[in-house]
């Protein structure tokens, strides 16, 4: 496979960045795909949003851990719950 076949064009990159911008709640205010945010802003907001989501996942994992610790469950129940949550 040649390296050239894996290259993305500038137009494809711009389209992907604009599409990414539509997925961000703080940038998606009914703009209907218009390119009103800069690439830099979209990428910075994406990174910030991913960090917030990761913190939320960590917080929820901690809360779940605390709940499971306070419950009287067997190890097989805990394993079942863990497997269920990982799906």
PDB file with SEQRES, HELIX, SHEET and CRYST1 records, atoms N, CA, C and O in Angstrom:
SEQRES   1 A   87  UNK UNK UNK UNK UNK UNK UNK UNK UNK UNK UNK UNK UNK          
SEQRES   2 A   87  UNK UNK UNK UNK UNK UNK UNK UNK UNK UNK UNK UNK UNK          
SEQRES   3 A   87  UNK UNK UNK UNK UNK UNK UNK UNK UNK UNK UNK UNK UNK          
SEQRES   4 A   87  UNK UNK UNK UNK UNK UNK UNK UNK UNK UNK UNK UNK UNK          
SEQRES   5 A   87  UNK UNK UNK UNK UNK UNK UNK UNK UNK UNK UNK UNK UNK          
SEQRES   6 A   87  UNK UNK UNK UNK UNK UNK UNK UNK UNK UNK UNK UNK UNK          
SEQRES   7 A   87  UNK UNK UNK UNK UNK UNK UNK UNK UNK                          
HELIX    1 AA1 UNK A    3  UNK A    6  5                                   4    
HELIX    2 AA2 UNK A   10  UNK A   23  1                                  14    
HELIX    3 AA3 UNK A   39  UNK A   70  1                                  32    
HELIX    4 AA4 UNK A   75  UNK A   85  1                                  11    
CRYST1    1.000    1.000    1.000  90.00  90.00  90.00 P 1           1          
ATOM      1  N   UNK A   1       0.852  -1.165   0.000  1.00  0.00           N  
ATOM      2  CA  UNK A   1       0.000   0.000   0.000  1.00  0.00           C  
ATOM      3  C   UNK A   1       0.894   1.223   0.000  1.00  0.00           C  
ATOM      4  O   UNK A   1       1.813   1.312   0.814  1.00  0.00           O  
ATOM      5  N   UNK A   2       0.649   2.159  -0.886  1.00  0.00           N  
ATOM      6  CA  UNK A   2       1.497   3.346  -0.962  1.00  0.00           C  
ATOM      7  C   UNK A   2       1.062   4.373   0.055  1.00  0.00           C  
ATOM      8  O   UNK A   2      -0.101   4.410   0.457  1.00  0.00           O  
ATOM      9  N   UNK A   3       2.019   5.227   0.482  1.00  0.00           N  
ATOM     10  CA  UNK A   3       1.728   6.275   1.450  1.00  0.00           C  
ATOM     11  C   UNK A   3       0.780   7.313   0.895  1.00  0.00           C  
ATOM     12  O   UNK A   3       0.022   7.921   1.651  1.00  0.00           O  
ATOM     13  N   UNK A   4       0.804   7.530  -0.409  1.00  0.00           N  
ATOM     14  CA  UNK A   4      -0.042   8.549  -1.028  1.00  0.00           C  
ATOM     15  C   UNK A   4      -1.525   8.210  -0.900  1.00  0.00           C  
ATOM     16  O   UNK A   4      -2.355   9.115  -0.813  1.00  0.00           O  
ATOM     17  N   UNK A   5      -1.867   6.948  -0.887  1.00  0.00           N  
ATOM     18  CA  UNK A   5      -3.273   6.570  -0.804  1.00  0.00           C  
ATOM     19  C   UNK A   5      -3.868   6.847   0.578  1.00  0.00           C  
ATOM     20  O   UNK A   5      -5.089   6.868   0.729  1.00  0.00           O  
ATOM     21  N   UNK A   6      -3.025   7.056   1.578  1.00  0.00           N  
ATOM     22  CA  UNK A   6      -3.496   7.336   2.928  1.00  0.00           C  
ATOM     23  C   UNK A   6      -3.576   8.824   3.227  1.00  0.00           C  
ATOM     24  O   UNK A   6      -4.069   9.211   4.287  1.00  0.00           O  
ATOM     25  N   UNK A   7      -3.100   9.669   2.317  1.00  0.00           N  
ATOM     26  CA  UNK A   7      -3.100  11.106   2.560  1.00  0.00           C  
ATOM     27  C   UNK A   7      -4.513  11.657   2.450  1.00  0.00           C  
ATOM     28  O   UNK A   7      -5.318  11.208   1.634  1.00  0.00           O  
ATOM     29  N   UNK A   8      -4.786  12.632   3.287  1.00  0.00           N  
ATOM     30  CA  UNK A   8      -6.077  13.298   3.265  1.00  0.00           C  
ATOM     31  C   UNK A   8      -5.879  14.670   2.634  1.00  0.00           C  
ATOM     32  O   UNK A   8      -4.884  15.347   2.894  1.00  0.00           O  
ATOM     33  N   UNK A   9      -6.813  15.063   1.821  1.00  0.00           N  
ATOM     34  CA  UNK A   9      -6.686  16.364   1.159  1.00  0.00           C  
ATOM     35  C   UNK A   9      -7.097  17.476   2.126  1.00  0.00           C  
ATOM     36  O   UNK A   9      -7.745  17.230   3.143  1.00  0.00           O  
ATOM     37  N   UNK A  10      -6.709  18.694   1.786  1.00  0.00           N  
ATOM     38  CA  UNK A  10      -7.096  19.844   2.605  1.00  0.00           C  
ATOM     39  C   UNK A  10      -8.615  19.982   2.672  1.00  0.00           C  
ATOM     40  O   UNK A  10      -9.168  20.303   3.724  1.00  0.00           O  
ATOM     41  N   UNK A  11      -9.279  19.742   1.559  1.00  0.00           N  
ATOM     42  CA  UNK A  11     -10.742  19.836   1.538  1.00  0.00           C  
ATOM     43  C   UNK A  11     -11.382  18.784   2.443  1.00  0.00           C  
ATOM     44  O   UNK A  11     -12.347  19.068   3.153  1.00  0.00           O  
ATOM     45  N   UNK A  12     -10.837  17.574   2.411  1.00  0.00           N  
ATOM     46  CA  UNK A  12     -11.361  16.510   3.284  1.00  0.00           C  
ATOM     47  C   UNK A  12     -11.134  16.865   4.754  1.00  0.00           C  
ATOM     48  O   UNK A  12     -12.013  16.670   5.593  1.00  0.00           O  
ATOM     49  N   UNK A  13      -9.950  17.387   5.051  1.00  0.00           N  
ATOM     50  CA  UNK A  13      -9.640  17.783   6.420  1.00  0.00           C  
ATOM     51  C   UNK A  13     -10.571  18.898   6.893  1.00  0.00           C  
ATOM     52  O   UNK A  13     -11.090  18.842   8.008  1.00  0.00           O  
ATOM     53  N   UNK A  14     -10.780  19.893   6.062  1.00  0.00           N  
ATOM     54  CA  UNK A  14     -11.685  20.985   6.425  1.00  0.00           C  
ATOM     55  C   UNK A  14     -13.105  20.481   6.640  1.00  0.00           C  
ATOM     56  O   UNK A  14     -13.785  20.916   7.569  1.00  0.00           O  
ATOM     57  N   UNK A  15     -13.554  19.572   5.792  1.00  0.00           N  
ATOM     58  CA  UNK A  15     -14.894  19.009   5.941  1.00  0.00           C  
ATOM     59  C   UNK A  15     -15.019  18.236   7.255  1.00  0.00           C  
ATOM     60  O   UNK A  15     -16.039  18.324   7.939  1.00  0.00           O  
ATOM     61  N   UNK A  16     -13.979  17.483   7.599  1.00  0.00           N  
ATOM     62  CA  UNK A  16     -14.003  16.722   8.851  1.00  0.00           C  
ATOM     63  C   UNK A  16     -14.014  17.656  10.061  1.00  0.00           C  
ATOM     64  O   UNK A  16     -14.711  17.393  11.041  1.00  0.00           O  
ATOM     65  N   UNK A  17     -13.257  18.725   9.997  1.00  0.00           N  
ATOM     66  CA  UNK A  17     -13.214  19.673  11.114  1.00  0.00           C  
ATOM     67  C   UNK A  17     -14.561  20.375  11.270  1.00  0.00           C  
ATOM     68  O   UNK A  17     -15.038  20.559  12.390  1.00  0.00           O  
ATOM     69  N   UNK A  18     -15.169  20.765  10.163  1.00  0.00           N  
ATOM     70  CA  UNK A  18     -16.492  21.375  10.245  1.00  0.00           C  
ATOM     71  C   UNK A  18     -17.517  20.394  10.792  1.00  0.00           C  
ATOM     72  O   UNK A  18     -18.382  20.769  11.584  1.00  0.00           O  
ATOM     73  N   UNK A  19     -17.423  19.156  10.376  1.00  0.00           N  
ATOM     74  CA  UNK A  19     -18.328  18.123  10.885  1.00  0.00           C  
ATOM     75  C   UNK A  19     -18.114  17.916  12.381  1.00  0.00           C  
ATOM     76  O   UNK A  19     -19.071  17.747  13.136  1.00  0.00           O  
ATOM     77  N   UNK A  20     -16.855  17.930  12.802  1.00  0.00           N  
ATOM     78  CA  UNK A  20     -16.531  17.813  14.221  1.00  0.00           C  
ATOM     79  C   UNK A  20     -17.151  18.965  15.004  1.00  0.00           C  
ATOM     80  O   UNK A  20     -17.688  18.768  16.095  1.00  0.00           O  
ATOM     81  N   UNK A  21     -17.073  20.163  14.442  1.00  0.00           N  
ATOM     82  CA  UNK A  21     -17.658  21.331  15.101  1.00  0.00           C  
ATOM     83  C   UNK A  21     -19.148  21.187  15.339  1.00  0.00           C  
ATOM     84  O   UNK A  21     -19.667  21.704  16.329  1.00  0.00           O  
ATOM     85  N   UNK A  22     -19.849  20.490  14.446  1.00  0.00           N  
ATOM     86  CA  UNK A  22     -21.294  20.311  14.622  1.00  0.00           C  
ATOM     87  C   UNK A  22     -21.617  19.349  15.763  1.00  0.00           C  
ATOM     88  O   UNK A  22     -22.739  19.336  16.270  1.00  0.00           O  
ATOM     89  N   UNK A  23     -20.631  18.544  16.168  1.00  0.00           N  
ATOM     90  CA  UNK A  23     -20.850  17.584  17.247  1.00  0.00           C  
ATOM     91  C   UNK A  23     -20.629  18.193  18.629  1.00  0.00           C  
ATOM     92  O   UNK A  23     -20.990  17.589  19.639  1.00  0.00           O  
ATOM     93  N   UNK A  24     -20.044  19.372  18.677  1.00  0.00           N  
ATOM     94  CA  UNK A  24     -19.741  20.001  19.957  1.00  0.00           C  
ATOM     95  C   UNK A  24     -20.931  20.820  20.428  1.00  0.00           C  
ATOM     96  O   UNK A  24     -21.369  21.736  19.732  1.00  0.00           O  
ATOM     97  N   UNK A  25     -21.456  20.501  21.600  1.00  0.00           N  
ATOM     98  CA  UNK A  25     -22.641  21.217  22.084  1.00  0.00           C  
ATOM     99  C   UNK A  25     -22.416  22.730  22.182  1.00  0.00           C  
ATOM    100  O   UNK A  25     -23.312  23.508  21.854  1.00  0.00           O  
ATOM    101  N   UNK A  26     -21.237  23.151  22.628  1.00  0.00           N  
ATOM    102  CA  UNK A  26     -20.996  24.573  22.825  1.00  0.00           C  
ATOM    103  C   UNK A  26     -20.823  25.331  21.511  1.00  0.00           C  
ATOM    104  O   UNK A  26     -20.903  26.560  21.508  1.00  0.00           O  
ATOM    105  N   UNK A  27     -20.591  24.648  20.408  1.00  0.00           N  
ATOM    106  CA  UNK A  27     -20.469  25.307  19.110  1.00  0.00           C  
ATOM    107  C   UNK A  27     -21.684  25.077  18.228  1.00  0.00           C  
ATOM    108  O   UNK A  27     -21.869  25.780  17.235  1.00  0.00           O  
ATOM    109  N   UNK A  28     -22.499  24.121  18.569  1.00  0.00           N  
ATOM    110  CA  UNK A  28     -23.642  23.742  17.738  1.00  0.00           C  
ATOM    111  C   UNK A  28     -24.889  24.476  18.205  1.00  0.00           C  
ATOM    112  O   UNK A  28     -25.662  23.964  19.015  1.00  0.00           O  
ATOM    113  N   UNK A  29     -25.071  25.669  17.687  1.00  0.00           N  
ATOM    114  CA  UNK A  29     -26.224  26.487  18.068  1.00  0.00           C  
ATOM    115  C   UNK A  29     -27.118  26.737  16.862  1.00  0.00           C  
ATOM    116  O   UNK A  29     -27.510  27.872  16.589  1.00  0.00           O  
ATOM    117  N   UNK A  30     -27.436  25.665  16.147  1.00  0.00           N  
ATOM    118  CA  UNK A  30     -28.329  25.781  15.005  1.00  0.00           C  
ATOM    119  C   UNK A  30     -27.708  26.479  13.806  1.00  0.00           C  
ATOM    120  O   UNK A  30     -28.410  27.155  13.055  1.00  0.00           O  
ATOM    121  N   UNK A  31     -26.435  26.330  13.621  1.00  0.00           N  
ATOM    122  CA  UNK A  31     -25.755  27.006  12.509  1.00  0.00           C  
ATOM    123  C   UNK A  31     -25.913  26.247  11.201  1.00  0.00           C  
ATOM    124  O   UNK A  31     -25.537  26.753  10.144  1.00  0.00           O  
ATOM    125  N   UNK A  32     -26.453  25.065  11.259  1.00  0.00           N  
ATOM    126  CA  UNK A  32     -26.725  24.252  10.066  1.00  0.00           C  
ATOM    127  C   UNK A  32     -25.475  24.049   9.220  1.00  0.00           C  
ATOM    128  O   UNK A  32     -25.519  24.160   7.995  1.00  0.00           O  
ATOM    129  N   UNK A  33     -24.347  23.748   9.888  1.00  0.00           N  
ATOM    130  CA  UNK A  33     -23.137  23.401   9.166  1.00  0.00           C  
ATOM    131  C   UNK A  33     -22.352  24.571   8.612  1.00  0.00           C  
ATOM    132  O   UNK A  33     -21.370  24.368   7.899  1.00  0.00           O  
ATOM    133  N   UNK A  34     -22.758  25.786   8.922  1.00  0.00           N  
ATOM    134  CA  UNK A  34     -22.004  26.934   8.404  1.00  0.00           C  
ATOM    135  C   UNK A  34     -20.644  27.003   9.073  1.00  0.00           C  
ATOM    136  O   UNK A  34     -20.498  26.656  10.245  1.00  0.00           O  
ATOM    137  N   UNK A  35     -19.657  27.451   8.327  1.00  0.00           N  
ATOM    138  CA  UNK A  35     -18.277  27.509   8.809  1.00  0.00           C  
ATOM    139  C   UNK A  35     -18.030  28.822   9.538  1.00  0.00           C  
ATOM    140  O   UNK A  35     -17.246  29.648   9.071  1.00  0.00           O  
ATOM    141  N   UNK A  36     -18.691  29.029  10.685  1.00  0.00           N  
ATOM    142  CA  UNK A  36     -18.525  30.291  11.392  1.00  0.00           C  
ATOM    143  C   UNK A  36     -17.495  30.188  12.509  1.00  0.00           C  
ATOM    144  O   UNK A  36     -17.133  31.214  13.085  1.00  0.00           O  
ATOM    145  N   UNK A  37     -17.014  29.009  12.835  1.00  0.00           N  
ATOM    146  CA  UNK A  37     -15.971  28.836  13.838  1.00  0.00           C  
ATOM    147  C   UNK A  37     -14.664  28.480  13.150  1.00  0.00           C  
ATOM    148  O   UNK A  37     -14.641  27.748  12.160  1.00  0.00           O  
ATOM    149  N   UNK A  38     -13.583  29.011  13.693  1.00  0.00           N  
ATOM    150  CA  UNK A  38     -12.287  28.716  13.095  1.00  0.00           C  
ATOM    151  C   UNK A  38     -11.855  27.291  13.420  1.00  0.00           C  
ATOM    152  O   UNK A  38     -12.330  26.683  14.379  1.00  0.00           O  
ATOM    153  N   UNK A  39     -10.954  26.778  12.608  1.00  0.00           N  
ATOM    154  CA  UNK A  39     -10.409  25.441  12.825  1.00  0.00           C  
ATOM    155  C   UNK A  39      -9.760  25.349  14.191  1.00  0.00           C  
ATOM    156  O   UNK A  39      -9.942  24.362  14.903  1.00  0.00           O  
ATOM    157  N   UNK A  40      -9.006  26.370  14.559  1.00  0.00           N  
ATOM    158  CA  UNK A  40      -8.326  26.380  15.863  1.00  0.00           C  
ATOM    159  C   UNK A  40      -9.337  26.304  16.994  1.00  0.00           C  
ATOM    160  O   UNK A  40      -9.156  25.539  17.941  1.00  0.00           O  
ATOM    161  N   UNK A  41     -10.404  27.096  16.900  1.00  0.00           N  
ATOM    162  CA  UNK A  41     -11.422  27.089  17.951  1.00  0.00           C  
ATOM    163  C   UNK A  41     -12.106  25.728  18.038  1.00  0.00           C  
ATOM    164  O   UNK A  41     -12.336  25.214  19.133  1.00  0.00           O  
ATOM    165  N   UNK A  42     -12.427  25.150  16.898  1.00  0.00           N  
ATOM    166  CA  UNK A  42     -13.084  23.840  16.887  1.00  0.00           C  
ATOM    167  C   UNK A  42     -12.191  22.791  17.537  1.00  0.00           C  
ATOM    168  O   UNK A  42     -12.659  21.994  18.350  1.00  0.00           O  
ATOM    169  N   UNK A  43     -10.903  22.786  17.182  1.00  0.00           N  
ATOM    170  CA  UNK A  43      -9.991  21.793  17.751  1.00  0.00           C  
ATOM    171  C   UNK A  43      -9.775  22.019  19.245  1.00  0.00           C  
ATOM    172  O   UNK A  43      -9.718  21.054  20.008  1.00  0.00           O  
ATOM    173  N   UNK A  44      -9.653  23.270  19.676  1.00  0.00           N  
ATOM    174  CA  UNK A  44      -9.501  23.561  21.110  1.00  0.00           C  
ATOM    175  C   UNK A  44     -10.748  23.150  21.886  1.00  0.00           C  
ATOM    176  O   UNK A  44     -10.649  22.556  22.960  1.00  0.00           O  
ATOM    177  N   UNK A  45     -11.921  23.466  21.340  1.00  0.00           N  
ATOM    178  CA  UNK A  45     -13.168  23.093  22.003  1.00  0.00           C  
ATOM    179  C   UNK A  45     -13.343  21.580  22.044  1.00  0.00           C  
ATOM    180  O   UNK A  45     -13.873  21.042  23.016  1.00  0.00           O  
ATOM    181  N   UNK A  46     -12.905  20.897  21.001  1.00  0.00           N  
ATOM    182  CA  UNK A  46     -12.975  19.436  20.975  1.00  0.00           C  
ATOM    183  C   UNK A  46     -12.128  18.849  22.091  1.00  0.00           C  
ATOM    184  O   UNK A  46     -12.582  17.970  22.823  1.00  0.00           O  
ATOM    185  N   UNK A  47     -10.899  19.330  22.223  1.00  0.00           N  
ATOM    186  CA  UNK A  47     -10.008  18.844  23.290  1.00  0.00           C  
ATOM    187  C   UNK A  47     -10.606  19.121  24.659  1.00  0.00           C  
ATOM    188  O   UNK A  47     -10.575  18.260  25.538  1.00  0.00           O  
ATOM    189  N   UNK A  48     -11.143  20.303  24.842  1.00  0.00           N  
ATOM    190  CA  UNK A  48     -11.759  20.671  26.113  1.00  0.00           C  
ATOM    191  C   UNK A  48     -12.966  19.774  26.411  1.00  0.00           C  
ATOM    192  O   UNK A  48     -13.142  19.322  27.542  1.00  0.00           O  
ATOM    193  N   UNK A  49     -13.782  19.524  25.407  1.00  0.00           N  
ATOM    194  CA  UNK A  49     -14.961  18.685  25.574  1.00  0.00           C  
ATOM    195  C   UNK A  49     -14.568  17.259  25.925  1.00  0.00           C  
ATOM    196  O   UNK A  49     -15.192  16.637  26.784  1.00  0.00           O  
ATOM    197  N   UNK A  50     -13.550  16.742  25.275  1.00  0.00           N  
ATOM    198  CA  UNK A  50     -13.078  15.386  25.580  1.00  0.00           C  
ATOM    199  C   UNK A  50     -12.567  15.314  27.014  1.00  0.00           C  
ATOM    200  O   UNK A  50     -12.833  14.336  27.714  1.00  0.00           O  
ATOM    201  N   UNK A  51     -11.837  16.335  27.461  1.00  0.00           N  
ATOM    202  CA  UNK A  51     -11.366  16.354  28.858  1.00  0.00           C  
ATOM    203  C   UNK A  51     -12.533  16.379  29.836  1.00  0.00           C  
ATOM    204  O   UNK A  51     -12.498  15.689  30.855  1.00  0.00           O  
ATOM    205  N   UNK A  52     -13.583  17.178  29.536  1.00  0.00           N  
ATOM    206  CA  UNK A  52     -14.759  17.226  30.418  1.00  0.00           C  
ATOM    207  C   UNK A  52     -15.470  15.872  30.450  1.00  0.00           C  
ATOM    208  O   UNK A  52     -15.895  15.415  31.510  1.00  0.00           O  
ATOM    209  N   UNK A  53     -15.597  15.237  29.287  1.00  0.00           N  
ATOM    210  CA  UNK A  53     -16.231  13.922  29.245  1.00  0.00           C  
ATOM    211  C   UNK A  53     -15.433  12.890  30.033  1.00  0.00           C  
ATOM    212  O   UNK A  53     -16.010  12.055  30.731  1.00  0.00           O  
ATOM    213  N   UNK A  54     -14.097  12.945  29.924  1.00  0.00           N  
ATOM    214  CA  UNK A  54     -13.256  12.008  30.663  1.00  0.00           C  
ATOM    215  C   UNK A  54     -13.409  12.225  32.164  1.00  0.00           C  
ATOM    216  O   UNK A  54     -13.461  11.261  32.928  1.00  0.00           O  
ATOM    217  N   UNK A  55     -13.481  13.494  32.593  1.00  0.00           N  
ATOM    218  CA  UNK A  55     -13.676  13.790  34.016  1.00  0.00           C  
ATOM    219  C   UNK A  55     -15.034  13.265  34.485  1.00  0.00           C  
ATOM    220  O   UNK A  55     -15.155  12.729  35.586  1.00  0.00           O  
ATOM    221  N   UNK A  56     -16.040  13.424  33.649  1.00  0.00           N  
ATOM    222  CA  UNK A  56     -17.370  12.924  33.998  1.00  0.00           C  
ATOM    223  C   UNK A  56     -17.359  11.403  34.128  1.00  0.00           C  
ATOM    224  O   UNK A  56     -17.969  10.858  35.047  1.00  0.00           O  
ATOM    225  N   UNK A  57     -16.679  10.724  33.228  1.00  0.00           N  
ATOM    226  CA  UNK A  57     -16.553   9.264  33.302  1.00  0.00           C  
ATOM    227  C   UNK A  57     -15.839   8.875  34.594  1.00  0.00           C  
ATOM    228  O   UNK A  57     -16.275   7.964  35.298  1.00  0.00           O  
ATOM    229  N   UNK A  58     -14.744   9.564  34.905  1.00  0.00           N  
ATOM    230  CA  UNK A  58     -13.999   9.274  36.138  1.00  0.00           C  
ATOM    231  C   UNK A  58     -14.866   9.489  37.372  1.00  0.00           C  
ATOM    232  O   UNK A  58     -14.859   8.669  38.290  1.00  0.00           O  
ATOM    233  N   UNK A  59     -15.616  10.597  37.394  1.00  0.00           N  
ATOM    234  CA  UNK A  59     -16.499  10.886  38.533  1.00  0.00           C  
ATOM    235  C   UNK A  59     -17.583   9.825  38.677  1.00  0.00           C  
ATOM    236  O   UNK A  59     -17.874   9.372  39.784  1.00  0.00           O  
ATOM    237  N   UNK A  60     -18.178   9.432  37.558  1.00  0.00           N  
ATOM    238  CA  UNK A  60     -19.222   8.404  37.616  1.00  0.00           C  
ATOM    239  C   UNK A  60     -18.656   7.052  38.029  1.00  0.00           C  
ATOM    240  O   UNK A  60     -19.306   6.299  38.754  1.00  0.00           O  
ATOM    241  N   UNK A  61     -17.456   6.746  37.574  1.00  0.00           N  
ATOM    242  CA  UNK A  61     -16.809   5.496  37.979  1.00  0.00           C  
ATOM    243  C   UNK A  61     -16.554   5.484  39.483  1.00  0.00           C  
ATOM    244  O   UNK A  61     -16.755   4.471  40.152  1.00  0.00           O  
ATOM    245  N   UNK A  62     -16.113   6.612  39.997  1.00  0.00           N  
ATOM    246  CA  UNK A  62     -15.866   6.721  41.440  1.00  0.00           C  
ATOM    247  C   UNK A  62     -17.167   6.571  42.230  1.00  0.00           C  
ATOM    248  O   UNK A  62     -17.200   5.876  43.246  1.00  0.00           O  
ATOM    249  N   UNK A  63     -18.229   7.217  41.769  1.00  0.00           N  
ATOM    250  CA  UNK A  63     -19.522   7.100  42.453  1.00  0.00           C  
ATOM    251  C   UNK A  63     -20.031   5.667  42.417  1.00  0.00           C  
ATOM    252  O   UNK A  63     -20.552   5.165  43.413  1.00  0.00           O  
ATOM    253  N   UNK A  64     -19.882   5.005  41.269  1.00  0.00           N  
ATOM    254  CA  UNK A  64     -20.297   3.611  41.150  1.00  0.00           C  
ATOM    255  C   UNK A  64     -19.498   2.730  42.095  1.00  0.00           C  
ATOM    256  O   UNK A  64     -20.046   1.846  42.753  1.00  0.00           O  
ATOM    257  N   UNK A  65     -18.218   2.978  42.151  1.00  0.00           N  
ATOM    258  CA  UNK A  65     -17.352   2.211  43.049  1.00  0.00           C  
ATOM    259  C   UNK A  65     -17.803   2.365  44.502  1.00  0.00           C  
ATOM    260  O   UNK A  65     -17.860   1.392  45.253  1.00  0.00           O  
ATOM    261  N   UNK A  66     -18.121   3.597  44.882  1.00  0.00           N  
ATOM    262  CA  UNK A  66     -18.590   3.849  46.245  1.00  0.00           C  
ATOM    263  C   UNK A  66     -19.917   3.150  46.512  1.00  0.00           C  
ATOM    264  O   UNK A  66     -20.131   2.608  47.597  1.00  0.00           O  
ATOM    265  N   UNK A  67     -20.803   3.163  45.525  1.00  0.00           N  
ATOM    266  CA  UNK A  67     -22.095   2.482  45.684  1.00  0.00           C  
ATOM    267  C   UNK A  67     -21.910   0.979  45.828  1.00  0.00           C  
ATOM    268  O   UNK A  67     -22.527   0.340  46.680  1.00  0.00           O  
ATOM    269  N   UNK A  68     -21.045   0.425  44.976  1.00  0.00           N  
ATOM    270  CA  UNK A  68     -20.810  -1.015  45.046  1.00  0.00           C  
ATOM    271  C   UNK A  68     -20.160  -1.406  46.364  1.00  0.00           C  
ATOM    272  O   UNK A  68     -20.469  -2.460  46.920  1.00  0.00           O  
ATOM    273  N   UNK A  69     -19.261  -0.564  46.868  1.00  0.00           N  
ATOM    274  CA  UNK A  69     -18.612  -0.846  48.146  1.00  0.00           C  
ATOM    275  C   UNK A  69     -19.605  -0.843  49.299  1.00  0.00           C  
ATOM    276  O   UNK A  69     -19.433  -1.574  50.275  1.00  0.00           O  
ATOM    277  N   UNK A  70     -20.648  -0.016  49.187  1.00  0.00           N  
ATOM    278  CA  UNK A  70     -21.616   0.085  50.276  1.00  0.00           C  
ATOM    279  C   UNK A  70     -22.714  -0.974  50.189  1.00  0.00           C  
ATOM    280  O   UNK A  70     -23.522  -1.108  51.109  1.00  0.00           O  
ATOM    281  N   UNK A  71     -22.746  -1.728  49.086  1.00  0.00           N  
ATOM    282  CA  UNK A  71     -23.770  -2.752  48.905  1.00  0.00           C  
ATOM    283  C   UNK A  71     -23.225  -4.115  49.328  1.00  0.00           C  
ATOM    284  O   UNK A  71     -22.021  -4.368  49.288  1.00  0.00           O  
ATOM    285  N   UNK A  72     -24.131  -4.964  49.726  1.00  0.00           N  
ATOM    286  CA  UNK A  72     -23.761  -6.335  50.084  1.00  0.00           C  
ATOM    287  C   UNK A  72     -23.982  -7.213  48.858  1.00  0.00           C  
ATOM    288  O   UNK A  72     -25.040  -7.822  48.696  1.00  0.00           O  
ATOM    289  N   UNK A  73     -22.957  -7.269  47.989  1.00  0.00           N  
ATOM    290  CA  UNK A  73     -23.075  -8.069  46.775  1.00  0.00           C  
ATOM    291  C   UNK A  73     -21.937  -9.075  46.718  1.00  0.00           C  
ATOM    292  O   UNK A  73     -20.871  -8.880  47.303  1.00  0.00           O  
ATOM    293  N   UNK A  74     -22.194 -10.134  46.009  1.00  0.00           N  
ATOM    294  CA  UNK A  74     -21.166 -11.165  45.858  1.00  0.00           C  
ATOM    295  C   UNK A  74     -20.193 -10.755  44.756  1.00  0.00           C  
ATOM    296  O   UNK A  74     -20.471  -9.848  43.972  1.00  0.00           O  
ATOM    297  N   UNK A  75     -19.063 -11.428  44.709  1.00  0.00           N  
ATOM    298  CA  UNK A  75     -18.074 -11.112  43.674  1.00  0.00           C  
ATOM    299  C   UNK A  75     -18.611 -11.436  42.286  1.00  0.00           C  
ATOM    300  O   UNK A  75     -18.263 -10.761  41.317  1.00  0.00           O  
ATOM    301  N   UNK A  76     -19.448 -12.455  42.178  1.00  0.00           N  
ATOM    302  CA  UNK A  76     -20.025 -12.774  40.866  1.00  0.00           C  
ATOM    303  C   UNK A  76     -21.009 -11.689  40.432  1.00  0.00           C  
ATOM    304  O   UNK A  76     -21.094 -11.363  39.247  1.00  0.00           O  
ATOM    305  N   UNK A  77     -21.756 -11.124  41.398  1.00  0.00           N  
ATOM    306  CA  UNK A  77     -22.641  -9.992  41.081  1.00  0.00           C  
ATOM    307  C   UNK A  77     -21.829  -8.791  40.622  1.00  0.00           C  
ATOM    308  O   UNK A  77     -22.198  -8.119  39.659  1.00  0.00           O  
ATOM    309  N   UNK A  78     -20.730  -8.521  41.303  1.00  0.00           N  
ATOM    310  CA  UNK A  78     -19.864  -7.400  40.944  1.00  0.00           C  
ATOM    311  C   UNK A  78     -19.269  -7.609  39.554  1.00  0.00           C  
ATOM    312  O   UNK A  78     -19.182  -6.671  38.762  1.00  0.00           O  
ATOM    313  N   UNK A  79     -18.865  -8.833  39.266  1.00  0.00           N  
ATOM    314  CA  UNK A  79     -18.305  -9.138  37.950  1.00  0.00           C  
ATOM    315  C   UNK A  79     -19.364  -8.962  36.866  1.00  0.00           C  
ATOM    316  O   UNK A  79     -19.083  -8.425  35.795  1.00  0.00           O  
ATOM    317  N   UNK A  80     -20.585  -9.418  37.151  1.00  0.00           N  
ATOM    318  CA  UNK A  80     -21.683  -9.252  36.202  1.00  0.00           C  
ATOM    319  C   UNK A  80     -21.931  -7.760  35.925  1.00  0.00           C  
ATOM    320  O   UNK A  80     -22.060  -7.356  34.769  1.00  0.00           O  
ATOM    321  N   UNK A  81     -21.997  -6.958  36.971  1.00  0.00           N  
ATOM    322  CA  UNK A  81     -22.213  -5.521  36.803  1.00  0.00           C  
ATOM    323  C   UNK A  81     -21.083  -4.866  36.026  1.00  0.00           C  
ATOM    324  O   UNK A  81     -21.326  -4.015  35.170  1.00  0.00           O  
ATOM    325  N   UNK A  82     -19.864  -5.254  36.319  1.00  0.00           N  
ATOM    326  CA  UNK A  82     -18.705  -4.708  35.610  1.00  0.00           C  
ATOM    327  C   UNK A  82     -18.788  -5.031  34.128  1.00  0.00           C  
ATOM    328  O   UNK A  82     -18.584  -4.158  33.285  1.00  0.00           O  
ATOM    329  N   UNK A  83     -19.088  -6.283  33.812  1.00  0.00           N  
ATOM    330  CA  UNK A  83     -19.215  -6.690  32.406  1.00  0.00           C  
ATOM    331  C   UNK A  83     -20.358  -5.955  31.710  1.00  0.00           C  
ATOM    332  O   UNK A  83     -20.231  -5.548  30.555  1.00  0.00           O  
ATOM    333  N   UNK A  84     -21.460  -5.791  32.411  1.00  0.00           N  
ATOM    334  CA  UNK A  84     -22.613  -5.094  31.856  1.00  0.00           C  
ATOM    335  C   UNK A  84     -22.268  -3.642  31.544  1.00  0.00           C  
ATOM    336  O   UNK A  84     -22.644  -3.128  30.491  1.00  0.00           O  
ATOM    337  N   UNK A  85     -21.565  -2.990  32.438  1.00  0.00           N  
ATOM    338  CA  UNK A  85     -21.216  -1.588  32.246  1.00  0.00           C  
ATOM    339  C   UNK A  85     -20.162  -1.369  31.177  1.00  0.00           C  
ATOM    340  O   UNK A  85     -20.069  -0.277  30.616  1.00  0.00           O  
ATOM    341  N   UNK A  86     -19.371  -2.383  30.889  1.00  0.00           N  
ATOM    342  CA  UNK A  86     -18.338  -2.246  29.887  1.00  0.00           C  
ATOM    343  C   UNK A  86     -18.851  -2.459  28.472  1.00  0.00           C  
ATOM    344  O   UNK A  86     -18.106  -2.262  27.513  1.00  0.00           O  
ATOM    345  N   UNK A  87     -20.090  -2.850  28.326  1.00  0.00           N  
ATOM    346  CA  UNK A  87     -20.667  -3.084  26.997  1.00  0.00           C  
ATOM    347  C   UNK A  87     -20.988  -1.781  26.312  1.00  0.00           C  
ATOM    348  O   UNK A  87     -21.481  -1.781  25.184  1.00  0.00           O  
TER     349      UNK A  87                                                      
END                                                                             
